Amino acid sequence: RTERNCKIFRKRIKRSRAPAARLHLDIAVGDYCRTMGSARRRVQTSMHTETPEKSPLTRVRDRRPSGWRIRVAAAAICLLYAASFFYVTRHGSSRTVDPAEARGPEKSAENIDRPAPAAGGHAHENFDRSAPAAAGHAHNRAVPGDALLLGPDTTLLVVCATRPEYLRRVLDAVRRLHPAVAIDPAHALTVVVSQDGRHAGVAEVVREFVAWADGRGLSAHHLTHEKPAGNLRTSGYVLLARHFGRALGSIFDGSAYGAASAVPQTQRVIVLEDDIAIAPDFFAYFGRTAGLLDADPKLYAVSAFSDNGRPPHAVDKKRLLRSDFFPGLGWMMTRSLWEEFGEQGWAPNGYWDDWLREPDIRKGRQVIRPEVSRTFHFGEQGGVSGNIFGRYHNNIILNDLDVDWEREDISYLRREEYDARYLSRVESATLLDVKEAVRRAQSRAGGATEWYRIEYRSQREFTSIARRLGIMGDEKAGVPRTAYG
């Protein structure tokens, strides 16, 4: 029965035209097959004391110890299938990309010692920071407008609802790593904790944090938002998007600070959720990139998360990259971006992260992201997403190096210099198919750096390549995760 069900579900996956549904179902079916295989092995192991007259099949039928597991797993698969269908219907299936849309005759992807594909004219880029830069670039040369000081014009927003244990873990990390504590008292970063609803345990955790901040002369505020009355069937994604919108709006209009009129006008907000762990250099990273975000009109956010930040794709803890894909999970935005949303409002249909990825919102702009993630999503219970990408997120590496970002040169992230160096890497990389690229990368593990390029012509082909490389193969608004182009 296990083998038959697995074959049936695998066939359904192959017939599906939606890569997102295939990805979700592939994960679910893999878990189902592993669970059922383990149950069958346990059955067979427990049979060794039975009378020898009966065949193994008869013994299994007599005992039936895994029947309830099969029914529960089958029901879960059906629910996941329905959820994946709804998700694809809601967002639209991934389109097959016309090669004419890409630059040049073919689309390409490249990586370092670990080839990575791209889609829709994008490439997954991880080029070497240490490559020779243009003449005149000193090691500590700062990007114009650098804001190494996270003062009161920057606010950390922590969004929470009903998980006090998770929130305590996040706020304990903020206490320990707050720049006024870990770097210099002059970094008077303001903290706003926004609570959706009136959960007493969450409110108590926030009160403890505000008291701690008051004792150190820091600015911390507790916002509460009543969940709107009405339709109880409103999607959790919609409610979460509304919470984000109310919290960001109150910060940028100043109402979040109550009577604290002395707080300067907020120019940028760093957004965290109550199930995200942060790295030792989390605040220093945002402080170093804030000036670049302020000065570069082709950037609209800085993210601390790396979607493909797993071994062997995450190695260099000091490397930063530009990307067309908005990762979320710990990110920074500016007042000017918020003001752009004034006419249409914030995420009017929910799904705020996908909304930020839409072409009409992104407008051809990019985000800055690290190769090695500065955040880690640990929430497995109570979230609106149901931890659907937990299989990938659980393997993300959280940076453990306290990088002295004030000494790091990030001038290579300027658009013109970045593009020139990036295109040079792509064009000079060795063209290989995915099988040969993986073989070479594995044989050269720990050796000198080689650059490989894998070309493809559709989202379907990219998804297949991504699975071979162990990276995420889905896309949002036509842009694969970590892509650039």
GIBELNOR-V102306 format. One line per field, one symbol per residue. psi: psi as a letter, one per 30 degrees, with the letter a starting at -180 (. if undefined). burial: b if it has 16 or more other ideal C-beta (glycine too) atoms within 10 Angstrom, else e. A space follows every 50 residues. Layout:
# GIBELNOR-V102306
psi=???
burial=???
This chain:
# GIBELNOR-V102306
psi=eeeeeeeeeeeeeefkfjeeeeeeeeeeeeeeeeeeeeeeeeeeeffffl kffkleeeeeeeehfgeeeeeeeeeeeeeeeeeeeeeeeefklklkkkff flkaflllklljgikklllhglkjkhlkeglkllkfjlegkkkkgkifjj afgkkkkjkldgieeeeeeeeeeeeegkffefdkffihkkkkjjkjahke eeeeeeeeeeeeeefggljkkjkkkkkklbjfgkkeeeeeeeeeeeeeef efffffgbgiffklkkflkkkllghjlllegeeeeeeefeeeeefjfgkf lkkfkjehhlkgfjejffkllkkfkjeahjlklleeeefefeeflkifga ieeeeffkefeehglllkllekkglkjfjfkflffghfgeeeefgkkkkg kikifffkjgfffkeeeeeeeeeeeeeflkklleeeeeeeeefgkfalkk kkkkklgleeeeeeeeeefglkgllkhgjlkglk.
burial=ebeebbeebeeebeebebbbbbbbbbbbbeebbebbeebbeebeeeeeee eeeeeeeebbeeeeebeebbeebeeebeebbebbbeebeeeeebeebeee ebeeeebbbbbbbbbbbbbbbbbbbbbebeeebeeeeeeeebbeebbebb bbbbbbbbbbbebbebbbbbbebbbebbbbebbeeebbbbbbbbbbeebe ebbebbeebbebbeeeebbbbbbebeeeeeeeeeeebbbbbbbbbbbbbb bbeeebbeeeeebeebbbbbbbbbbbbbbbbbbbbbbbbbbbbbebeebb bbbbbbbbbbeebbeebbbbbbbbbbbbbbbbbbbebbeebeeeebbeeb bbbbbbbeeebbeebbbbbbbbbbbbbbbeeebeeebbbbebbeebbbbe eebebeebbbbbbbeeebeebbeebbeebeebebeebbeebeeeeeeeee bbbbbbebbbbbbebbebbbbbbbbbbbbbbbbbb
